[in-house]
């Protein structure tokens, strides 16, 4: 089995950082994508502890310590790519790790800000012409499906991904199940966190799910998301 853990760890982890590391190690994913990762002391702690656990291949953008960014840490080797400010309005919002069989894009797209992240992502997918997994906090979803209302920005790009033959792995397994990865203080649920996969990878998908217990235990305000491949 090949397991990917994708998780928004909430502002770099804060005082929860050691509990977050313990959780990751216990779940034994082969590849980890962390959103709201920060290049600060906690970020160095996370990277060092993961390195000690065999996650020898790590990629993170050169974001300043105050910015939320993305970390990809893998036990399998791969070629990494950062995206420049000439390409992305928010260059810290996306990374790519090219493994032998497929590419993994780790994303943390800005919330309700004007950006070109989806355009750059779609262009990269078309240019690379490889099987890919896009996982992380999109800060978007399908209106009236991934939330009760219609406040998501950029939801049209999720349909464009599907037009490019990418599949929502959670929906592949759970169909129309109502489940959310983040809740507001008012108790409104939103499915911000997604994993889209190339259609050719569909036969390999064994499971895709959220661990709500970790969110309820306040390890983060987002539920970790898992993709399990055979």
Steps between C-alpha positions, in 0.01 A plus 500: 500500500609856427353756739498878461412724793392855415436738789456867578682521834363846588751783506811284503392280789570734791509326837347192335807427290625198696150347510476555123832325442396211726176463304676496163753241613227277645301503173806391296428671168761467226447861399385804699365832373466766769310824440546816707855378554734779608874543451558575868628309804197273502545435131861399558388267780245335272750454218771364732270252671362380167853467366582277796196287414618435146339788311828574328355684202352835599401807303377833632482845347735776612218683677573743783420368850175698525342346189289186484650265244523133402735216595528171311694228682542160337665170576532445124742703287380746243583815311353814652381825349424835656290762324639851464335833571502557124267202469292519818363804678552295819812291419492324836158352422604199289781245468554195283686178574542272199519137609579215264136417426317830546530863608373626834392863526474640852275806506387764744299752302414841653160547657279751322786689338558563132756249377601301194579172678245290317607636161867421571407155632295412193774625267758290689281190479460545127869565437629213711262247346557255787266329744456729798353538847403849617446512873469765767286791614340650190303751712221425257249230419179449309228735615190333649693171508813558706314756709135586549532843342677652201786705646786307335718689256657324199267200518482503119859376489405176671274430207786590265720244674231241435490603135872419491416148625582553868285336765409607853637199689271553799190499278631195318478304825218677684276630219269775632588463869485829690826545685703811575865560577462832687226664708441866576438630851131501410518126426474528122693229318722543194693243299806708418746211482500283189697235316454485125660219302556416135225270376762239410582464871138420590548119508775545762286694748416289804373779725482875547376640829523770767604427856252715691628377836827690454304820440273431797809441714611851392825393337392746231181672390509291180445125477796309349423344161633161392531343158580127495621336179561134434 
